[in-house]
Amino acid sequence: TKFGPNASRPIIRAQDGDRIRFNENGTLVQDWSVSSFDHAVPIDPNSIKKIEIIRGPASIMYGGNAVGGLINFVNNRIPKDNFDTLGGTAGFGFDTEQNTNSGFFDLQNGDGQGFSWDISGSLLDKGLTKTPTFTDNGEEPVTGGRVRNTKAENHSIGAGFSIRSGNRLIGLSIDNYQSEYGVPKEVNHMLDMDKTSVSFLFDESLDMGLVNRLRVNAKYTDYKHDELDANVLETTYKRDSTNARVEFFTSSKSGFKGVLGFELISSKNPVIAYSEEEEHEEEEEEHEEHSSLGPLPTTENKSYGLFAYQYKKIGSRLFEFGARVDNIDLQADHIHEIEDFGNSTTAGEVHEEDGRDLSFTPKSASFGITQNIGQQFKIHGSGSYVERAPSYFELFTGGVHHTTGLYERGNPNLKKETGKHFDIGLSFEDNDLKIRANIFYSDYKNYITLIKSNSIYYAEEHHHDEDEHEEEEEESEIEALEVYDFTGVDSDFKGFEFSLSKKIL
């Protein structure tokens, strides 16, 4: 999915949004990108050393929000290797065609006795995206070769260390990612993002019979992004979150190997909308910011999950099993409801109703078989039943999202989403040649998606102009916005995949 050149998320087997889970070094990336396409993912690509994509039975370990797949971004913030000398990489680049400058560095060192550290950072300054001549159809259409409001400025810095003693590794890291970027749909709108994360890792090999390894990942994230119109703050999205995973790696005498684990996800998500109120006094005119109803109420989310993944090879066949059960609690301090849709001359009204506290217990299971047929061919198939609890924004959204120009409306009465998923494929591997083909089918009940309603909401729209010294608010206008509802519908997805890779050198 793309919302201009500065915000995008991958699509896997036609799934996107809160059905594709992002991890960074094993823990959840806590941001707002799943709720709207204009929210960028706060990941620094210069720090990534490896990208892992997990589908099939193993993805069950990450719950219904990974039904489309899990993408894990791996960096070296907590060093796994034992360093004894200073080393690393650095680079600088520029693109005169797109008016872009970028640079990065990544340094490691250690004492060679088990203590190692890493520090890395990057910057990106990107100008307007250049394209062949086209017409930008906004409120004031412009024909040209550059897309309006596509500049971006990103900064990233992070550092971490690890201590290895025998079979035990303990590490800690902290990183900060900042981004200020535009979205072309609303040519005066900018998003200003700031994310800080602290991560902890404990990893130890054990000799305890069934359990041979223990790994604990924990991360605290402080996230915020502001949405501005001509530098006037309209909405602030925040997230104060914790994610922790405890994983026991197992190996039994019967030949079963795998992972048993527990996961905690907790977050508080304030959304603050601002408006300007003019107060005329005898000697001066003041402008005061005050909170108003935004696109979402403040929500609190807590999730506890138990999961298992096991596999066993019997002759030329590999069997895989996965299961997970979660207890999810979602709270909203109030609910937004449209009281009056308004008309072309009068703005509509939204009022608050009492908050809601909702609980869900999604359960999922999966099974897979891989069969060797000859030395180079394998046939593989899998089936899974996955339940996904409605997300906070699908339940509680109720307001104007300025950057997308829509009124989005959630439904606190939504039920769990359920899906049955099947795939079968054939793969061939011979030295440096790899070929893989799959067909897949997914049958959903209560698939939750945004659907255009027959309603129009009329909102009071303020247009801002900025000069060198001050900001002025023009006369407000009434803007007609389409209303989109989060709705559960029956749906199915089917398709095929083919890939071929050959190492040439």
One Martini backbone bead per residue (centre of mass of N, CA, C, O) as a GRO file, in nm:
protein
  505
    1THR     BB    1   0.099   0.034   0.019
    2LYS     BB    2   0.027   0.381  -0.078
    3PHE     BB    3   0.118   0.738   0.032
    4GLY     BB    4   0.322   0.794  -0.141
    5PRO     BB    5   0.680   0.800  -0.090
    6ASN     BB    6   0.665   0.802   0.259
    7ALA     BB    7   0.421   0.575   0.268
    8SER     BB    8   0.435   0.218   0.352
    9ARG     BB    9   0.309  -0.125   0.294
   10PRO     BB   10   0.291  -0.450   0.279
   11ILE     BB   11   0.176  -0.719   0.063
   12ILE     BB   12   0.030  -1.043   0.158
   13ARG     BB   13  -0.189  -1.216   0.005
   14ALA     BB   14  -0.377  -0.942   0.013
   15GLN     BB   15  -0.253  -0.844   0.283
   16ASP     BB   16  -0.296  -0.589   0.537
   17GLY     BB   17  -0.223  -0.412   0.794
   18ASP     BB   18  -0.342  -0.600   1.078
   19ARG     BB   19  -0.218  -0.874   0.905
   20ILE     BB   20   0.070  -0.739   0.932
   21ARG     BB   21   0.361  -0.807   1.105
   22PHE     BB   22   0.594  -0.611   1.296
   23ASN     BB   23   0.936  -0.667   1.363
   24GLU     BB   24   1.212  -0.592   1.601
   25ASN     BB   25   1.408  -0.820   1.717
   26GLY     BB   26   1.118  -0.985   1.806
   27THR     BB   27   0.950  -0.719   1.836
   28LEU     BB   28   0.709  -0.500   1.829
   29VAL     BB   29   0.594  -0.251   1.619
   30GLN     BB   30   0.497   0.055   1.767
   31ASP     BB   31   0.231   0.212   1.595
   32TRP     BB   32   0.010   0.373   1.329
   33SER     BB   33   0.020   0.223   1.041
   34VAL     BB   34  -0.238   0.026   1.054
   35SER     BB   35  -0.468   0.265   1.050
   36SER     BB   36  -0.300   0.419   0.809
   37PHE     BB   37  -0.138   0.493   0.508
   38ASP     BB   38   0.001   0.778   0.609
   39HIS     BB   39   0.158   0.601   0.812
   40ALA     BB   40   0.467   0.553   0.888
   41VAL     BB   41   0.743   0.349   0.928
   42PRO     BB   42   0.976   0.333   1.215
   43ILE     BB   43   1.228   0.247   1.004
   44ASP     BB   44   1.571   0.194   0.954
   45PRO     BB   45   1.724   0.074   0.671
   46ASN     BB   46   2.037   0.111   0.749
   47SER     BB   47   2.021  -0.103   1.006
   48ILE     BB   48   1.967  -0.343   0.833
   49LYS     BB   49   2.069  -0.697   0.799
   50LYS     BB   50   1.777  -0.843   0.810
   51ILE     BB   51   1.494  -1.021   0.654
   52GLU     BB   52   1.207  -1.177   0.789
   53ILE     BB   53   0.974  -1.423   0.653
   54ILE     BB   54   0.664  -1.543   0.797
   55ARG     BB   55   0.485  -1.841   0.725
   56GLY     BB   56   0.250  -2.037   0.822
   57PRO     BB   57   0.269  -2.222   1.107
   58ALA     BB   58   0.479  -2.020   1.249
   59SER     BB   59   0.287  -1.757   1.252
   60ILE     BB   60   0.107  -1.836   1.500
   61MET     BB   61   0.302  -1.718   1.726
   62TYR     BB   62   0.173  -1.406   1.639
   63GLY     BB   63  -0.110  -1.432   1.554
   64GLY     BB   64  -0.377  -1.275   1.384
   65ASN     BB   65  -0.176  -1.025   1.298
   66ALA     BB   66  -0.016  -1.272   1.109
   67VAL     BB   67  -0.189  -1.400   0.875
   68GLY     BB   68  -0.008  -1.283   0.632
   69GLY     BB   69   0.249  -1.219   0.818
   70LEU     BB   70   0.596  -1.193   0.910
   71ILE     BB   71   0.814  -0.907   0.979
   72ASN     BB   72   1.169  -0.913   1.048
   73PHE     BB   73   1.385  -0.673   1.175
   74VAL     BB   74   1.742  -0.693   1.161
   75ASN     BB   75   1.983  -0.589   1.391
   76ASN     BB   76   2.292  -0.467   1.583
   77ARG     BB   77   2.227  -0.329   1.861
   78ILE     BB   78   2.254  -0.624   1.975
   79PRO     BB   79   2.520  -0.800   1.998
   80LYS     BB   80   2.614  -1.139   1.900
   81ASP     BB   81   2.898  -1.075   1.875
   82ASN     BB   82   3.257  -1.081   1.936
   83PHE     BB   83   3.430  -0.794   1.999
   84ASP     BB   84   3.791  -0.643   1.961
   85THR     BB   85   3.741  -0.429   1.730
   86LEU     BB   86   3.723  -0.168   1.527
   87GLY     BB   87   3.417  -0.134   1.329
   88GLY     BB   88   3.254  -0.083   1.000
   89THR     BB   89   3.020   0.154   0.847
   90ALA     BB   90   2.991   0.398   0.572
   91GLY     BB   91   2.780   0.663   0.414
   92PHE     BB   92   2.720   0.854   0.102
   93GLY     BB   93   2.447   1.028  -0.072
   94PHE     BB   94   2.324   1.141  -0.404
   95ASP     BB   95   2.035   1.299  -0.586
   96THR     BB   96   1.975   1.523  -0.832
   97GLU     BB   97   1.699   1.440  -0.946
   98GLN     BB   98   1.561   1.423  -0.629
   99ASN     BB   99   1.699   1.590  -0.412
  100THR     BB  100   1.911   1.383  -0.247
  101ASN     BB  101   2.029   1.316   0.090
  102SER     BB  102   2.261   1.071   0.241
  103GLY     BB  103   2.344   0.895   0.558
  104PHE     BB  104   2.575   0.659   0.733
  105PHE     BB  105   2.638   0.453   1.038
  106ASP     BB  106   2.841   0.159   1.171
  107LEU     BB  107   2.959   0.065   1.496
  108GLN     BB  108   3.211  -0.159   1.645
  109ASN     BB  109   3.296  -0.306   1.973
  110GLY     BB  110   3.542  -0.454   2.212
  111ASP     BB  111   3.718  -0.677   2.452
  112GLY     BB  112   3.693  -1.001   2.381
  113GLN     BB  113   3.527  -1.097   2.673
  114GLY     BB  114   3.193  -1.016   2.601
  115PHE     BB  115   3.209  -0.710   2.535
  116SER     BB  116   2.969  -0.524   2.333
  117TRP     BB  117   2.922  -0.267   2.076
  118ASP     BB  118   2.674  -0.032   1.926
  119ILE     BB  119   2.659   0.228   1.663
  120SER     BB  120   2.398   0.420   1.493
  121GLY     BB  121   2.319   0.614   1.186
  122SER     BB  122   2.093   0.855   1.010
  123LEU     BB  123   2.012   1.037   0.698
  124LEU     BB  124   1.737   1.226   0.530
  125ASP     BB  125   1.706   1.442   0.228
  126LYS     BB  126   1.404   1.502   0.053
  127GLY     BB  127   1.258   1.594  -0.218
  128LEU     BB  128   1.075   1.625  -0.473
  129THR     BB  129   0.907   1.422  -0.671
  130LYS     BB  130   0.994   1.300  -0.983
  131THR     BB  131   0.809   1.322  -1.294
  132PRO     BB  132   0.629   1.298  -1.531
  133THR     BB  133   0.407   1.471  -1.680
  134PHE     BB  134   0.135   1.597  -1.478
  135THR     BB  135  -0.182   1.603  -1.303
  136ASP     BB  136  -0.264   1.752  -0.998
  137ASN     BB  137  -0.574   1.661  -0.843
  138GLY     BB  138  -0.678   1.905  -0.671
  139GLU     BB  139  -0.822   2.188  -0.579
  140GLU     BB  140  -0.553   2.292  -0.744
  141PRO     BB  141  -0.459   2.221  -1.031
  142VAL     BB  142  -0.136   2.082  -1.140
  143THR     BB  143   0.113   2.110  -1.387
  144GLY     BB  144   0.393   1.873  -1.380
  145GLY     BB  145   0.718   1.715  -1.248
  146ARG     BB  146   0.616   1.750  -0.942
  147VAL     BB  147   0.524   1.637  -0.634
  148ARG     BB  148   0.342   1.751  -0.403
  149ASN     BB  149   0.431   1.703  -0.082
  150THR     BB  150   0.729   1.498  -0.085
  151LYS     BB  151   0.888   1.561   0.146
  152ALA     BB  152   1.184   1.452   0.350
  153GLU     BB  153   1.297   1.403   0.706
  154ASN     BB  154   1.550   1.190   0.847
  155HIS     BB  155   1.628   1.046   1.179
  156SER     BB  156   1.890   0.828   1.325
  157ILE     BB  157   1.955   0.666   1.653
  158GLY     BB  158   2.176   0.406   1.798
  159ALA     BB  159   2.234   0.188   2.095
  160GLY     BB  160   2.440  -0.095   2.218
  161PHE     BB  161   2.474  -0.392   2.432
  162SER     BB  162   2.679  -0.685   2.533
  163ILE     BB  163   2.687  -0.988   2.746
  164ARG     BB  164   2.910  -1.264   2.748
  165SER     BB  165   2.854  -1.585   2.937
  166GLY     BB  166   2.898  -1.837   2.783
  167ASN     BB  167   2.551  -1.920   2.722
  168ARG     BB  168   2.513  -1.607   2.787
  169LEU     BB  169   2.292  -1.329   2.686
  170ILE     BB  170   2.310  -0.971   2.743
  171GLY     BB  171   2.093  -0.689   2.647
  172LEU     BB  172   2.099  -0.333   2.538
  173SER     BB  173   1.881  -0.073   2.393
  174ILE     BB  174   1.868   0.246   2.202
  175ASP     BB  175   1.625   0.438   2.006
  176ASN     BB  176   1.584   0.693   1.740
  177TYR     BB  177   1.302   0.824   1.541
  178GLN     BB  178   1.278   1.073   1.277
  179SER     BB  179   0.994   1.234   1.096
  180GLU     BB  180   0.937   1.457   0.811
  181TYR     BB  181   0.635   1.459   0.611
  182GLY     BB  182   0.458   1.432   0.313
  183VAL     BB  183   0.127   1.439   0.156
  184PRO     BB  184  -0.031   1.471  -0.156
  185LYS     BB  185  -0.337   1.501  -0.104
  186GLU     BB  186  -0.244   1.719   0.119
  187VAL     BB  187  -0.046   1.994   0.048
  188ASN     BB  188  -0.033   2.113   0.371
  189HIS     BB  189   0.047   1.840   0.491
  190MET     BB  190   0.210   1.720   0.791
  191LEU     BB  191   0.440   1.481   0.940
  192ASP     BB  192   0.552   1.431   1.290
  193MET     BB  193   0.793   1.199   1.399
  194ASP     BB  194   0.846   1.009   1.724
  195LYS     BB  195   1.076   0.742   1.826
  196THR     BB  196   1.128   0.548   2.133
  197SER     BB  197   1.347   0.269   2.223
  198VAL     BB  198   1.366  -0.009   2.461
  199SER     BB  199   1.583  -0.296   2.477
  200PHE     BB  200   1.570  -0.652   2.574
  201LEU     BB  201   1.810  -0.933   2.624
  202PHE     BB  202   1.768  -1.293   2.681
  203ASP     BB  203   2.017  -1.561   2.620
  204GLU     BB  204   2.003  -1.925   2.684
  205SER     BB  205   2.164  -2.217   2.717
  206LEU     BB  206   2.032  -2.543   2.796
  207ASP     BB  207   2.006  -2.842   3.040
  208MET     BB  208   1.653  -2.954   3.067
  209GLY     BB  209   1.586  -3.156   2.850
  210LEU     BB  210   1.337  -3.026   2.685
  211VAL     BB  211   1.501  -2.766   2.752
  212ASN     BB  212   1.762  -2.568   2.555
  213ARG     BB  213   1.618  -2.271   2.558
  214LEU     BB  214   1.624  -1.913   2.650
  215ARG     BB  215   1.406  -1.634   2.551
  216VAL     BB  216   1.411  -1.271   2.611
  217ASN     BB  217   1.186  -1.013   2.504
  218ALA     BB  218   1.197  -0.647   2.542
  219LYS     BB  219   0.977  -0.347   2.490
  220TYR     BB  220   0.987   0.009   2.490
  221THR     BB  221   0.748   0.262   2.363
  222ASP     BB  222   0.774   0.604   2.238
  223TYR     BB  223   0.505   0.754   2.059
  224LYS     BB  224   0.478   1.021   1.798
  225HIS     BB  225   0.235   1.215   1.598
  226ASP     BB  226   0.197   1.495   1.388
  227GLU     BB  227  -0.068   1.688   1.241
  228LEU     BB  228  -0.032   1.936   0.980
  229ASP     BB  229  -0.148   2.271   0.879
  230ALA     BB  230   0.059   2.495   0.801
  231ASN     BB  231   0.183   2.447   1.104
  232VAL     BB  232  -0.093   2.351   1.221
  233LEU     BB  233  -0.215   2.186   1.478
  234GLU     BB  234  -0.451   1.905   1.477
  235THR     BB  235  -0.302   1.614   1.543
  236THR     BB  236  -0.232   1.363   1.803
  237TYR     BB  237  -0.033   1.066   1.815
  238LYS     BB  238  -0.010   0.809   2.062
  239ARG     BB  239   0.235   0.567   2.220
  240ASP     BB  240   0.238   0.349   2.512
  241SER     BB  241   0.458   0.062   2.511
  242THR     BB  242   0.456  -0.307   2.562
  243ASN     BB  243   0.683  -0.586   2.483
  244ALA     BB  244   0.676  -0.947   2.557
  245ARG     BB  245   0.895  -1.244   2.521
  246VAL     BB  246   0.870  -1.597   2.600
  247GLU     BB  247   1.108  -1.859   2.507
  248PHE     BB  248   1.095  -2.217   2.460
  249PHE     BB  249   1.326  -2.445   2.356
  250THR     BB  250   1.262  -2.764   2.210
  251SER     BB  251   1.360  -3.125   2.279
  252SER     BB  252   1.278  -3.451   2.207
  253LYS     BB  253   1.310  -3.796   2.192
  254SER     BB  254   1.080  -3.818   1.959
  255GLY     BB  255   1.166  -3.545   1.762
  256PHE     BB  256   1.055  -3.294   1.880
  257LYS     BB  257   1.049  -2.947   1.778
  258GLY     BB  258   1.057  -2.604   1.931
  259VAL     BB  259   0.801  -2.372   2.069
  260LEU     BB  260   0.737  -2.212   2.383
  261GLY     BB  261   0.501  -1.940   2.486
  262PHE     BB  262   0.491  -1.582   2.580
  263GLU     BB  263   0.273  -1.281   2.547
  264LEU     BB  264   0.301  -0.920   2.581
  265ILE     BB  265   0.054  -0.652   2.527
  266SER     BB  266   0.087  -0.291   2.587
  267SER     BB  267  -0.135   0.005   2.554
  268LYS     BB  268  -0.145   0.364   2.511
  269ASN     BB  269  -0.382   0.581   2.298
  270PRO     BB  270  -0.362   0.892   2.236
  271VAL     BB  271  -0.598   1.138   2.092
  272ILE     BB  272  -0.541   1.475   1.974
  273ALA     BB  273  -0.744   1.751   1.915
  274TYR     BB  274  -0.727   2.069   1.747
  275SER     BB  275  -0.823   2.414   1.806
  276GLU     BB  276  -0.907   2.744   1.724
  277GLU     BB  277  -0.960   3.018   1.955
  278GLU     BB  278  -1.109   3.326   1.958
  279GLU     BB  279  -1.016   3.597   2.183
  280HIS     BB  280  -1.171   3.895   2.258
  281GLU     BB  281  -1.013   4.171   2.380
  282GLU     BB  282  -0.949   4.488   2.462
  283GLU     BB  283  -0.619   4.468   2.384
  284GLU     BB  284  -0.631   4.161   2.272
  285GLU     BB  285  -0.557   3.874   2.073
  286GLU     BB  286  -0.623   3.533   2.124
  287HIS     BB  287  -0.476   3.200   2.103
  288GLU     BB  288  -0.631   2.881   2.177
  289GLU     BB  289  -0.578   2.564   2.284
  290HIS     BB  290  -0.802   2.277   2.238
  291SER     BB  291  -0.975   2.014   2.296
  292SER     BB  292  -1.119   1.766   2.073
  293LEU     BB  293  -1.275   1.578   1.859
  294GLY     BB  294  -1.138   1.309   1.717
  295PRO     BB  295  -1.082   1.017   1.534
  296LEU     BB  296  -1.009   0.922   1.839
  297PRO     BB  297  -1.004   0.775   2.121
  298THR     BB  298  -0.883   0.675   2.404
  299THR     BB  299  -0.676   0.381   2.441
  300GLU     BB  300  -0.661   0.042   2.584
  301ASN     BB  301  -0.424  -0.234   2.559
  302LYS     BB  302  -0.450  -0.597   2.626
  303SER     BB  303  -0.223  -0.887   2.592
  304TYR     BB  304  -0.244  -1.253   2.619
  305GLY     BB  305  -0.013  -1.516   2.511
  306LEU     BB  306  -0.025  -1.854   2.391
  307PHE     BB  307   0.232  -2.072   2.243
  308ALA     BB  308   0.293  -2.317   1.967
  309TYR     BB  309   0.577  -2.493   1.805
  310GLN     BB  310   0.604  -2.791   1.599
  311TYR     BB  311   0.846  -3.042   1.479
  312LYS     BB  312   0.879  -3.333   1.246
  313LYS     BB  313   1.086  -3.593   1.119
  314ILE     BB  314   0.971  -3.848   0.877
  315GLY     BB  315   1.188  -3.919   0.687
  316SER     BB  316   1.068  -3.734   0.401
  317ARG     BB  317   0.900  -3.585   0.632
  318LEU     BB  318   0.744  -3.273   0.737
  319PHE     BB  319   0.607  -3.171   1.045
  320GLU     BB  320   0.361  -2.913   1.139
  321PHE     BB  321   0.276  -2.718   1.442
  322GLY     BB  322   0.018  -2.479   1.555
  323ALA     BB  323  -0.060  -2.252   1.842
  324ARG     BB  324  -0.309  -2.004   1.973
  325VAL     BB  325  -0.390  -1.796   2.268
  326ASP     BB  326  -0.598  -1.513   2.360
  327ASN     BB  327  -0.620  -1.220   2.580
  328ILE     BB  328  -0.832  -0.939   2.506
  329ASP     BB  329  -0.821  -0.586   2.598
  330LEU     BB  330  -1.054  -0.312   2.523
  331GLN     BB  331  -1.035   0.047   2.573
  332ALA     BB  332  -1.266   0.328   2.598
  333ASP     BB  333  -1.343   0.644   2.725
  334HIS     BB  334  -1.505   0.684   2.448
  335ILE     BB  335  -1.765   0.759   2.208
  336HIS     BB  336  -1.824   0.833   1.871
  337GLU     BB  337  -2.112   1.025   1.748
  338ILE     BB  338  -2.341   1.110   1.517
  339GLU     BB  339  -2.582   1.370   1.537
  340ASP     BB  340  -2.501   1.557   1.276
  341PHE     BB  341  -2.434   1.577   0.934
  342GLY     BB  342  -2.542   1.809   0.790
  343ASN     BB  343  -2.459   2.063   0.541
  344SER     BB  344  -2.358   2.295   0.302
  345THR     BB  345  -2.387   2.528   0.557
  346THR     BB  346  -2.370   2.306   0.797
  347ALA     BB  347  -2.223   2.159   1.041
  348GLY     BB  348  -2.164   1.888   1.198
  349GLU     BB  349  -2.214   1.655   1.480
  350VAL     BB  350  -2.027   1.533   1.767
  351HIS     BB  351  -2.056   1.290   2.024
  352GLU     BB  352  -2.043   1.155   2.344
  353GLU     BB  353  -2.003   0.838   2.477
  354ASP     BB  354  -1.969   0.587   2.650
  355GLY     BB  355  -1.755   0.371   2.728
  356ARG     BB  356  -1.555   0.073   2.650
  357ASP     BB  357  -1.527  -0.289   2.740
  358LEU     BB  358  -1.342  -0.532   2.564
  359SER     BB  359  -1.346  -0.892   2.491
  360PHE     BB  360  -1.110  -1.146   2.368
  361THR     BB  361  -1.065  -1.508   2.236
  362PRO     BB  362  -0.842  -1.600   2.031
  363LYS     BB  363  -0.803  -1.884   1.803
  364SER     BB  364  -0.527  -2.092   1.676
  365ALA     BB  365  -0.438  -2.314   1.390
  366SER     BB  366  -0.180  -2.542   1.249
  367PHE     BB  367  -0.074  -2.722   0.939
  368GLY     BB  368   0.215  -2.913   0.801
  369ILE     BB  369   0.364  -3.043   0.485
  370THR     BB  370   0.677  -3.197   0.377
  371GLN     BB  371   0.782  -3.351   0.060
  372ASN     BB  372   1.009  -3.555  -0.070
  373ILE     BB  373   1.082  -3.570  -0.440
  374GLY     BB  374   1.359  -3.632  -0.438
  375GLN     BB  375   1.650  -3.435  -0.429
  376GLN     BB  376   1.500  -3.143  -0.547
  377PHE     BB  377   1.207  -3.202  -0.462
  378LYS     BB  378   0.910  -3.030  -0.322
  379ILE     BB  379   0.613  -3.081  -0.133
  380HIS     BB  380   0.366  -2.844  -0.005
  381GLY     BB  381   0.142  -2.801   0.286
  382SER     BB  382  -0.136  -2.602   0.430
  383GLY     BB  383  -0.334  -2.536   0.735
  384SER     BB  384  -0.570  -2.286   0.878
  385TYR     BB  385  -0.701  -2.140   1.185
  386VAL     BB  386  -0.805  -1.792   1.223
  387GLU     BB  387  -0.820  -1.550   1.482
  388ARG     BB  388  -0.936  -1.199   1.499
  389ALA     BB  389  -0.933  -0.924   1.665
  390PRO     BB  390  -1.044  -0.631   1.684
  391SER     BB  391  -0.935  -0.331   1.644
  392TYR     BB  392  -0.939  -0.026   1.786
  393PHE     BB  393  -1.005   0.128   1.512
  394GLU     BB  394  -1.248  -0.058   1.429
  395LEU     BB  395  -1.419   0.015   1.692
  396PHE     BB  396  -1.353   0.356   1.771
  397THR     BB  397  -1.378   0.511   1.535
  398GLY     BB  398  -1.479   0.884   1.519
  399GLY     BB  399  -1.378   1.078   1.252
  400VAL     BB  400  -1.164   1.310   1.121
  401HIS     BB  401  -0.919   1.251   0.872
  402HIS     BB  402  -0.727   1.487   0.741
  403THR     BB  403  -0.521   1.340   0.546
  404THR     BB  404  -0.762   1.168   0.392
  405GLY     BB  405  -1.056   1.301   0.388
  406LEU     BB  406  -1.226   1.135   0.616
  407TYR     BB  407  -1.496   0.957   0.759
  408GLU     BB  408  -1.441   0.737   1.026
  409ARG     BB  409  -1.626   0.431   1.134
  410GLY     BB  410  -1.681   0.245   1.392
  411ASN     BB  411  -1.754  -0.088   1.569
  412PRO     BB  412  -1.820  -0.213   1.893
  413ASN     BB  413  -1.985  -0.487   1.766
  414LEU     BB  414  -1.765  -0.646   1.673
  415LYS     BB  415  -1.636  -0.943   1.573
  416LYS     BB  416  -1.463  -1.193   1.506
  417GLU     BB  417  -1.218  -1.295   1.290
  418THR     BB  418  -1.235  -1.556   1.039
  419GLY     BB  419  -1.001  -1.813   0.901
  420LYS     BB  420  -0.935  -2.017   0.613
  421HIS     BB  421  -0.619  -2.176   0.521
  422PHE     BB  422  -0.462  -2.258   0.198
  423ASP     BB  423  -0.171  -2.448   0.072
  424ILE     BB  424   0.021  -2.529  -0.234
  425GLY     BB  425   0.350  -2.667  -0.332
  426LEU     BB  426   0.651  -2.625  -0.541
  427SER     BB  427   1.001  -2.724  -0.525
  428PHE     BB  428   1.333  -2.620  -0.648
  429GLU     BB  429   1.683  -2.740  -0.589
  430ASP     BB  430   2.004  -2.640  -0.757
  431ASN     BB  431   2.221  -2.506  -0.601
  432ASP     BB  432   2.168  -2.179  -0.747
  433LEU     BB  433   1.873  -2.297  -0.800
  434LYS     BB  434   1.539  -2.147  -0.750
  435ILE     BB  435   1.204  -2.290  -0.729
  436ARG     BB  436   0.863  -2.149  -0.679
  437ALA     BB  437   0.521  -2.273  -0.620
  438ASN     BB  438   0.185  -2.134  -0.551
  439ILE     BB  439  -0.131  -2.200  -0.396
  440PHE     BB  440  -0.416  -2.007  -0.265
  441TYR     BB  441  -0.665  -2.003   0.017
  442SER     BB  442  -0.922  -1.779   0.156
  443ASP     BB  443  -1.176  -1.801   0.424
  444TYR     BB  444  -1.397  -1.552   0.535
  445LYS     BB  445  -1.536  -1.436   0.844
  446ASN     BB  446  -1.574  -1.121   0.918
  447TYR     BB  447  -1.433  -0.920   0.734
  448ILE     BB  448  -1.249  -0.632   0.811
  449THR     BB  449  -1.364  -0.323   0.657
  450LEU     BB  450  -1.378  -0.050   0.454
  451ILE     BB  451  -1.701   0.104   0.383
  452LYS     BB  452  -1.897   0.273   0.187
  453SER     BB  453  -2.138   0.487   0.241
  454ASN     BB  454  -2.442   0.697   0.206
  455SER     BB  455  -2.288   0.915   0.365
  456ILE     BB  456  -2.258   1.266   0.461
  457TYR     BB  457  -2.011   1.475   0.605
  458TYR     BB  458  -2.012   1.801   0.755
  459ALA     BB  459  -1.728   2.005   0.774
  460GLU     BB  460  -1.519   2.225   0.932
  461GLU     BB  461  -1.289   2.411   0.735
  462HIS     BB  462  -0.948   2.505   0.778
  463HIS     BB  463  -0.742   2.751   0.630
  464HIS     BB  464  -0.387   2.784   0.591
  465ASP     BB  465  -0.152   3.053   0.613
  466GLU     BB  466   0.200   3.117   0.547
  467ASP     BB  467   0.438   3.331   0.661
  468GLU     BB  468   0.724   3.468   0.789
  469HIS     BB  469   0.568   3.558   1.081
  470GLU     BB  470   0.274   3.426   1.041
  471GLU     BB  471  -0.048   3.294   1.125
  472GLU     BB  472  -0.348   3.246   0.926
  473GLU     BB  473  -0.699   3.232   0.938
  474GLU     BB  474  -0.935   3.162   0.741
  475GLU     BB  475  -1.223   3.124   0.624
  476SER     BB  476  -1.447   2.901   0.682
  477GLU     BB  477  -1.556   2.580   0.561
  478ILE     BB  478  -1.763   2.349   0.398
  479GLU     BB  479  -1.708   1.994   0.406
  480ALA     BB  480  -1.744   1.706   0.213
  481LEU     BB  481  -1.763   1.377   0.361
  482GLU     BB  482  -1.700   1.061   0.347
  483VAL     BB  483  -1.840   0.763   0.481
  484TYR     BB  484  -1.664   0.510   0.663
  485ASP     BB  485  -1.710   0.165   0.747
  486PHE     BB  486  -1.659  -0.079   0.976
  487THR     BB  487  -1.690  -0.409   0.830
  488GLY     BB  488  -1.836  -0.731   0.823
  489VAL     BB  489  -1.736  -0.976   0.577
  490ASP     BB  490  -1.755  -1.199   0.334
  491SER     BB  491  -1.449  -1.365   0.212
  492ASP     BB  492  -1.212  -1.424  -0.062
  493PHE     BB  493  -0.884  -1.569  -0.138
  494LYS     BB  494  -0.697  -1.608  -0.450
  495GLY     BB  495  -0.381  -1.761  -0.568
  496PHE     BB  496  -0.047  -1.705  -0.702
  497GLU     BB  497   0.303  -1.815  -0.691
  498PHE     BB  498   0.630  -1.704  -0.826
  499SER     BB  499   0.981  -1.818  -0.814
  500LEU     BB  500   1.319  -1.709  -0.921
  501SER     BB  501   1.664  -1.811  -0.858
  502LYS     BB  502   2.007  -1.703  -0.961
  503LYS     BB  503   2.337  -1.754  -0.926
  504ILE     BB  504   2.600  -1.605  -1.108
  505LEU     BB  505   2.867  -1.536  -0.897
   0.00000   0.00000   0.00000
